[in-house]
Amino acid sequence: MDSREVIENMVSITELSQKSSQIIAKVEKGDIQYIAKRNKVVAAIVDMEFLLLLEDACRDWKRIEAEGEFPDPWEYAKVVKMVRQLDRGELELLDYEDFKKQFPEVFGS
């Protein structure tokens, strides 16, 4: 789990109670929302597809780990979910060079 991702998707309990519909909409799009209480992450909200993939990855981890491509079941589930979203047309794959041209400020150009 990337700490930058956690910080970017952290939601306070107060914010969760006030904006639950928007937060659930983000989760449905594939974002994981981390719930913080007194600045400590106490829970995460994930969509069901991701949860099922994570359960499968945990159950099958010895085989997946032997392939050596993923550091943990969480990352495996994230990648499989993203590939499925690409297959369904829910995500658009960007070419790295096109991305650099489109957002030069990200690369200091």
C-alpha positions as CSV (number, residue, x, y, z in Angstrom):
1,M,0.0,0.0,0.0
2,D,1.5,3.3,-1.1
3,S,1.4,6.0,1.7
4,R,0.9,8.7,-0.9
5,E,-2.2,6.9,-2.1
6,V,-3.5,6.6,1.4
7,I,-3.0,10.3,2.1
8,E,-4.7,11.3,-1.2
9,N,-7.7,9.2,-0.4
10,M,-8.0,9.8,3.3
11,V,-11.4,10.8,4.6
12,S,-12.3,11.8,8.1
13,I,-15.3,10.3,9.8
14,T,-17.0,13.7,9.8
15,E,-16.4,14.0,6.0
16,L,-17.7,10.4,5.5
17,S,-20.9,11.2,7.3
18,Q,-21.4,14.5,5.4
19,K,-20.4,13.3,1.9
20,S,-21.1,9.5,1.9
21,S,-22.7,9.5,-1.5
22,Q,-19.7,11.2,-3.2
23,I,-17.3,8.9,-1.3
24,I,-19.2,5.8,-2.4
25,A,-19.3,7.0,-6.0
26,K,-15.4,7.3,-5.8
27,V,-15.2,3.8,-4.5
28,E,-17.5,2.5,-7.3
29,K,-15.1,4.0,-9.8
30,G,-12.2,2.0,-8.2
31,D,-10.7,4.4,-5.7
32,I,-10.0,3.1,-2.2
33,Q,-11.1,5.4,0.5
34,Y,-9.2,5.3,3.8
35,I,-11.2,6.4,6.9
36,A,-9.3,8.4,9.5
37,K,-10.2,8.9,13.1
38,R,-8.0,11.4,15.0
39,N,-5.6,11.4,12.0
40,K,-5.1,7.6,12.2
41,V,-6.4,5.3,9.5
42,V,-9.0,3.0,11.1
43,A,-10.8,1.5,8.1
44,A,-10.9,1.3,4.3
45,I,-13.8,1.3,1.9
46,V,-13.3,-0.8,-1.2
47,D,-15.6,-2.0,-3.9
48,M,-16.8,-5.6,-3.9
49,E,-14.9,-6.6,-7.0
50,F,-11.6,-5.5,-5.4
51,L,-12.5,-7.3,-2.1
52,L,-13.2,-10.5,-4.0
53,L,-10.0,-10.2,-5.9
54,L,-8.1,-9.6,-2.7
55,E,-9.7,-12.7,-1.1
56,D,-8.7,-14.8,-4.2
57,A,-5.2,-13.4,-4.1
58,C,-4.8,-14.3,-0.4
59,R,-6.1,-17.8,-1.0
60,D,-3.8,-18.3,-4.0
61,W,-0.8,-16.3,-2.7
62,K,1.8,-19.1,-2.7
63,R,1.3,-19.6,-6.5
64,I,1.2,-15.8,-7.3
65,E,4.2,-15.1,-5.1
66,A,6.2,-17.8,-6.9
67,E,5.6,-16.0,-10.2
68,G,7.5,-13.1,-8.6
69,E,5.6,-10.2,-10.1
70,F,3.8,-8.8,-7.1
71,P,5.0,-7.8,-3.6
72,D,1.7,-8.7,-1.9
73,P,-1.9,-9.7,-2.5
74,W,-3.1,-6.1,-2.2
75,E,-1.0,-5.0,-5.2
76,Y,-2.0,-8.1,-7.2
77,A,-5.7,-7.3,-6.6
78,K,-5.2,-3.6,-7.7
79,V,-3.5,-4.7,-10.9
80,V,-6.1,-7.3,-11.8
81,K,-8.9,-4.8,-11.1
82,M,-7.2,-2.2,-13.3
83,V,-6.7,-4.7,-16.2
84,R,-10.4,-5.7,-15.9
85,Q,-11.5,-2.0,-16.0
86,L,-9.3,-1.5,-19.1
87,D,-10.9,-4.6,-20.7
88,R,-14.4,-3.2,-20.0
89,G,-13.5,0.2,-21.3
90,E,-13.9,1.9,-17.9
91,L,-10.3,3.2,-18.0
92,E,-8.3,4.7,-20.8
93,L,-4.7,3.6,-21.2
94,L,-2.4,6.6,-21.8
95,D,0.8,6.4,-23.7
96,Y,3.6,7.6,-21.5
97,E,5.1,10.0,-24.1
98,D,1.6,11.5,-24.8
99,F,1.2,11.9,-21.0
100,K,4.5,13.7,-20.7
101,K,3.5,16.1,-23.5
102,Q,0.1,16.7,-22.1
103,F,1.4,17.4,-18.5
104,P,4.9,18.8,-18.8
105,E,4.7,20.4,-15.4
106,V,4.6,17.0,-13.8
107,F,8.0,16.2,-15.4
108,G,9.6,19.6,-14.9
109,S,9.6,20.4,-18.6
